[in-house]
Amino acid sequence: MQHRFPVPRTATLESESDIELLEQLTFPCVLKPDDKRSVLNGDKDRAVRVNSLADARQRARQMLRTPGGIIAQEWVEGPDSNIYFTLFYRGLGGYVAGIFTGQKIACYPRDVGSTAVCIAAPHLRDTLEPLTLAFAERAGFDGMGSMEFKWDDNRKAFFMIEPTVGRTDWQEEIATLCGVNLPAAAYLHELGLPVRHEQRPTAAAWRATFVDRPPPGFLKAGTKLVDGYFRWDDPLPALKFYCLDHPLRRILRRWNRSRS
């Protein structure tokens, strides 16, 4: 609130003694770990929606039993397709080597999951990119990062809901498909070489797996839906993911759950 960025009301819980801070919030809320590593190693859920103070207290106690704190954030009303993101690489001195704005049109699980399908959102560049870069400037942020926004259907405004710091995002490939290769831009910039982008209105959508489907009406005719793992000229990532890491039967179970 100090810098007047549009953020939902939030509480940081580092121990059980902080659980009473939940009384300051209006429900529903979402609970998230304060360190993504606790999600990747299986200690905590990625995000949990809670609809009441009693529910929030119970889930917060469960999440605080493992190392690390949690963030409690008031829920921003709207479907998954109200979520947008601005990906960027910012070098020393504030030089922006690359920036791209996109839209999530499906998540898995719904409401609190990772990106399932996403597309470019060039019509919101002038709105979201200045906000993202202003946040990075105030934070003294250099490197790879992003800011996630959600349009609130009730308040008719965008809210910043989650930054990514020091790494690429799950859906980063949509930027490359549309002509903004951020890892390449970072590499060239740090070597002191010229960085050139040709951001183009490519009719492309990125999906996490082959079972993920965009909601009806979101993709224009002729849009190419690109799988997160499979390429005809490079099939090994898909073979590892679909056959070894996540056997096909588990992927199909996910597909059945997403349709229910």
N, C-alpha and C positions, 0 to 999 in steps of 0.2 A: 504493500500500500504506500510505502514511502515515496516511490517513484511513479505512482499512479498508473501502473500497468494494470490491464483488465484481467485480474485473477480471481478465481472463486475463493470464498473464505476458507481458510485452511488452518489446521492444527498439527503440530509435530509432536509425536508421542515417542519418547525414548525409553520409557520404563512404565510399569504399571501405575506408578504414582501420577503419571500424566494423563491417565484415562479420563479424569474428571474434566479435562479440557474439551472433551466431546460435547459437553453441555452448552458450549458457546455456538455450536453449529446448528443449522437447520437441515432436517433430513428430507429426502434420502441423501446419503453421502457415499463416497468411494474411499476405501482404505487401500493404500499401496505401500510396499516396502520403500525405505529411503535409499536403498542400495540395490541395483538390479542384479548384482551377483547372488543375492540371497534367493532370487527367483531361478537363476540359471543353475544353481546347485541343489534346487529342490527344497529349500528350507521354508519358503513362503510362497503363497499364491501371488500371481502377477497383480491382480486387483480383485477386490471384493466389494460388491455393492451392498450397502446396509440401509434398511428402510426405517429404522427406529433407533432411538438412543440405546435401548436395552440390547438390541441386536448388535449395535456398534461396540458396546462394551464387551460383549461376549467374544466377538470375532477379534477385537483388538487384543484381548488377553491371550487368545490362542496364538496370534501372530507374534506377540512379544515374548513367547516362550523360547523362540530361537533367536540367535544373535542379530542385532540390528534394530533400528527403529522403524516406525511407519508414519506415513503421511495420511491424514484424514482431510478430505476435500469435499465441499458441498457439490452435489450432483448438478451438472449442466444439462438441462432438459433438451432432448432431441435424439433422433436415431443415429446409428453409426455413420450414416452418410453426411451428417453434420460435422464430422471431424475432418480437419485440414491440417497440413503440415508444411513447414518451410525448412528445407535442408540446406546446409551451407558449409563452406570452408572459409574461415577467416584467419588470415595470416597476421604476423606481428605488425603493429601500427594500424590495424583496422582494415587492411586491404582485403576485399572480398574476392577470393579467387573463383568462387562459384556459388550460385544460389538457385533454388528451384522450389516452386510451390505446387503441392498436389492435394488430392482429396481421397480419403478412404471411403469406399462405397460399400464395403462389407468387412466385418471383423469376426474373428472366431476365438472364444465364444462371443456371442452377441453382447453388446454393451461394455464389456470389460476385457475383451480379448485383443490379440495381435491383429495386424492388418491381414485380411484375407484377399481383398481385391482393392486396387487403387488406380487412379488416373491422374493426369495433369490437371491443374486448375489455374490456367494463365489469367483468367479474369479476376483473380484475387491477389495477383502479385503486388499491385500497388497498395493494397490494404494490409496484407500480412507481412510482406518482406520488410518494410520500414519498421514495423513493431518488433520483429525478430532481431534486426540489426541494432535497434535502439537498446533492446534488452542485453544483447551481447556487449555493446559498448559500456553500458552502466555496470555490467558484471566484470568487465575487464577480460572477456572471454576470447581466447585465441585457439584455433584448431577446428576439428570436425565436430559438428553439432547440429541440432535442429530444435524447433519449437513446434509443439502440437497445439492446435486451437480447436475449439468447438463452438459452433453457432448455437446460442441459447434461443429456443423457440419461444420462450415466455418473455424474455427481456429484449429480444431482437438485437443481440449484440454478440460479438466474438469474445471468448474468454481464453486466456492462455491456461492450458491444463497440464502440460508436461514437457519439460526440456529433455533433450538427450545431450550428454556431455562427453566429448572425447572419443567418440566412435561413430561409425556409420549406423544407419537405422535399418530395420528389417526390410522396409519397402524401398530402399535406396535405388534399386535398379530402374524404377520408373523414371527417375531423372536421366539416367544414361540412355534409356530408350528414346527420350525426348531431346537428346542432344547435349545434356549437361552431365558429363562424367566427373563427379566430384572427387573420387579417389585419384583420378588422373590429374585433375586440376591441382589438388594438394601436392602431388608429386612434382609436377612441373614448377609450381610456385616456389616450393622449398629448394629446388635446384637453381632458382633464378632464371628459369626459362619462360618464354611468353605463354600465357594461357589464353586459349581461344575457345569460345563456345558458339554453338549454332543452335540455340534453343528454337525448336520448330514445333508447329502444331501437329505433332505426330498422332495419328489415330491408333494409340496403343494403350493397353491396360496390362497391369502386372497382377498375377495371382500367386498366392503362396504355394498351392498345390493344385493338381489337376481336378480335385473334387470341389474346389472353391468356385462359386458361380456368382456373377454380379446380379443384383436385384434387377427385375425387368425395367426397361426404359432408361437405364443410366448410360448405356454405351451407344454411341452413334453407329449407324450402319457402316460396315467395313472396318470397324475397330479390331485390331489384332490383339488377342488375349495371350499373353506370354507367361509360360509356366516358370515358377521360381527355381526349378531344378533341371528341367529337361530341355536339351537342345540337340537337334539331329547331329550337329557337328561336334558335340561334346556331351555324350550320353552318360559318362561315368558318375557325375554328381547325382543324377536321377537314380541310377542303379543303386548307389550307396544309400540314398535317402529312402527310396520306396521299397527296396528289397532287404536292406540290412538294418538301417537305423529305425525305420518305421515300416514293418511288414505291411503289405497291401491290405490285409484284413483290418488293421487298425485305421488306416486311411479311410477305408469304406465305412467303418463304424462312425468315424467323424462325419462323413458325408450324410449318413442316416440321421445323426443327431442334429446336424445343421438344417435339415429339411423338416424336422419335427416341430 
